[in-house]
Amino acid sequence: LNRFYSFHFILPFIILLMVFMHLMVLHITGSSNPIHSKMNIYKINFHPYFTIKDLITIIFTFSMFMLINLQLPFMLGDPDNFKMANPMITPIHIKPEWYFLFAYSILRTIPNK
């Protein structure tokens, strides 16, 4: 079990190292195309164009995420969570989440006292 755990712990780092080495080889030698033409007419440099595009996408996505979380924090909340609690009465409409429904159905089959 120890070797199996060690293997699964080290494997992602090995894969990450292999991906990094692959990218470095591609960066040094350059990639090829199936017809092996050396035409640079349609070549677009990665750095100014795709880097800026990716940065704009990341900034926009993060901004929208922060806007929704900071301005409308309860937008996706369940409406039942905002009702005033009454410790003397248990609500009838409460049902568990889908991953607890099997246990809930087992409890419902047992008659109450």
N, C-alpha and C positions, 0 to 999 in steps of 0.2 A: 504494500500500500504506500510505503514511503517513496519508492522509486516512481510509482505511478503519479503521485501527487507532484513530485519534483519535475517529472516530465511535463505535466500539464501547466506547471508554473513557469518553466523555462521556455516552453514552445512559443508563446507569443513574442517573447524577446528575440528569439531566433528568427521568427518570421519578420518582425520589424527590422532587424538587421539586414535580412535578405532583401526586403523591399527598398531599404535605404541604399544598399549596394547596387541594386538594379537601377534605381533612379540616377545614381552617380555615373554608372556606365552609360546610360542613355544620354546623360548630360554631356559627358566627355566625347563619346563617339557620334552621337546624334542618331535619331531613329531613321529607318528606311521605309520605303513604300513598296508595294508588291511589284510594280513595274520598274523599280530601281532607277527612276529618273531623278536627275539632280537639279530640277527646275526650282529656282528660288522665287519665282514670280508670285506664287500663291502662299508664300511663307509668312506667317504672322509671329512676331516675337511674343514670348510668354509674359515677360515682366511688365511692360507698361500697360498692356491691354487686359490680360486675364487677371493680373494681380489687382488692378483697380476695380475690375468688375466683381471679383470675389470679395474685396473689402467693402464695396458698396452694398452687396447683398448681405454680408454679415452684419454691417452696421444697421441696415434697414430692419433685418429680422430681430436683432437685439433691441432696437428702439421700439418696435411694435410689441415685443414681449414685455418690456419694461412699462410701456404705456398702459397695456391691458392690466398688468399686475398692480401697478401703482394707482391708476385712476379708477379702475373697476375691479377691486379685489374680490367682490362677492358675486361677480357676474355668472360664474359657472357653479355656484353653490346650490345645494339642494334647498328648495323653499321650506321644507319641514324643519330645517336646522335653525330657522329664524323665528319660529313660533315661541311664545313665552312658555316656559316649562312649568308644569303643575305637578308637584311631587306626590299629590294624592291620587291622581288618575293616570293610568298607563294608556297611552294612545293605542287604538286598535289597528290603525293603518300602517304601523311600523312593520316593515319587512326587511330582512337582511340583504346584503349585497349578493350578487349572483354566485360568488364563490362560497357562501355559507348556506345556500338554499338547501343543499342535501341534509345538513344537520338540522335546519329549521323544519324541514318536512318530517324528519324523524321525531322531533320534539312535538310537533303538532299531532302526530298519531297517538301519543300518550294522552289519555283523558286527564282533565284537570281534577283537583281535589274538590 
